[in-house]
Amino acid sequence: MDADRPGLDQLRRSTPWLAALLVLLAAWFAWSGVQQWRGQVREDRLAQARDQAVATASAAANAQAARLGERLQDETVRAALALGEAGVAASAITAGWPRAEQAVVLGADLAGAYGQAAEFGYSRLALLEDALSNRLPSQAP
């Protein structure tokens, strides 16, 4: 029995240190868990804000595209387009569209745009090509 006594005494002396170490380890795990949880909440809120911004921008773009489609159905615009009067058609489009700053009517061949692609704008040209391939009215920036 005496042989077991030194080991038991040593265990009793080291138990508080072991308990303190386990408490510190538990606290560290808890802190890490809270940090991960807070980070996940932040990411979720950011994703929601991003999704809402995309939905708002998409709705605004769709509304403007619908408005452009309506303007293209106007009799004045249709008559000007039938006569090949691009400037008159552009003026008629902006006349019935509040806060519209500029409208440009281009031929389907886009020859002028391709000739001066850098000045015209590559993204605008890409939007027009997409609109032509999908047969949609286009609204380029």
ZAMARGU-4260 file (C-alpha; in steps of 0.2 Angstrom, whole numbers, plus 5000, padded with zeros to 4 digits):
<rodrens>
0) 5000/5000/5000 | 5014/5012/5004 | 5021/5009/4986 | 5005/5016/4979 | 5005/5031/4991
5) 5018/5042/4982 | 5009/5040/4965 | 4993/5045/4974 | 5001/5060/4982 | 5008/5065/4965
10) 4991/5063/4957 | 4983/5074/4970 | 4996/5088/4968 | 4994/5088/4949 | 4975/5087/4948
15) 4972/5106/4951 | 4985/5110/4937 | 4976/5097/4925 | 4959/5104/4930 | 4965/5122/4926
20) 4973/5116/4910 | 4956/5108/4905 | 4946/5124/4910 | 4958/5134/4899 | 4956/5122/4884
25) 4937/5122/4886 | 4937/5141/4887 | 4948/5142/4871 | 4936/5130/4862 | 4921/5140/4867
30) 4930/5157/4861 | 4934/5149/4845 | 4916/5143/4843 | 4909/5160/4846 | 4921/5168/4834
35) 4916/5155/4821 | 4898/5158/4824 | 4899/5177/4823 | 4909/5175/4807 | 4896/5164/4800
40) 4882/5177/4805 | 4892/5191/4796 | 4894/5181/4781 | 4875/5176/4780 | 4871/5195/4782
45) 4883/5200/4769 | 4876/5186/4757 | 4858/5192/4760 | 4863/5211/4757 | 4872/5205/4741
50) 4857/5195/4735 | 4845/5209/4739 | 4856/5222/4729 | 4857/5210/4714 | 4838/5207/4715
55) 4835/5226/4716 | 4847/5230/4701 | 4839/5216/4691 | 4822/5222/4694 | 4827/5240/4689
60) 4836/5234/4673 | 4820/5223/4669 | 4809/5238/4671 | 4820/5249/4660 | 4820/5236/4647
65) 4801/5234/4648 | 4800/5253/4646 | 4811/5253/4631 | 4800/5240/4623 | 4785/5251/4626
70) 4794/5266/4619 | 4798/5256/4603 | 4780/5251/4601 | 4775/5270/4600 | 4768/5275/4583
75) 4780/5290/4582 | 4795/5279/4585 | 4789/5265/4573 | 4785/5278/4559 | 4802/5286/4561
80) 4811/5269/4561 | 4801/5264/4545 | 4807/5279/4536 | 4825/5276/4542 | 4825/5292/4552
85) 4836/5287/4566 | 4838/5304/4574 | 4819/5307/4574 | 4816/5289/4582 | 4829/5293/4595
90) 4821/5309/4600 | 4804/5301/4600 | 4810/5288/4612 | 4817/5301/4624 | 4802/5312/4623
95) 4791/5299/4631 | 4803/5293/4643 | 4805/5304/4659 | 4823/5306/4664 | 4830/5298/4649
100) 4846/5307/4644 | 4850/5300/4627 | 4844/5287/4615 | 4854/5281/4600 | 4846/5271/4586
105) 4859/5261/4576 | 4857/5250/4561 | 4857/5231/4564 | 4874/5229/4555 | 4883/5240/4568
110) 4895/5245/4556 | 4899/5262/4564 | 4901/5254/4581 | 4913/5241/4574 | 4923/5254/4565
115) 4926/5264/4581 | 4924/5250/4594 | 4936/5258/4607 | 4927/5275/4606 | 4910/5267/4605
120) 4913/5255/4620 | 4916/5236/4620 | 4903/5232/4633 | 4890/5243/4624 | 4894/5234/4608
125) 4893/5217/4617 | 4876/5222/4624 | 4870/5226/4607 | 4876/5210/4599 | 4867/5200/4612
130) 4851/5210/4609 | 4852/5207/4591 | 4855/5188/4593 | 4840/5187/4605 | 4829/5200/4595
135) 4827/5210/4611 | 4827/5229/4612 | 4843/5234/4619 | 4848/5247/4632 | 4867/5250/4632
140) 4876/5261/4645
</rodrens>
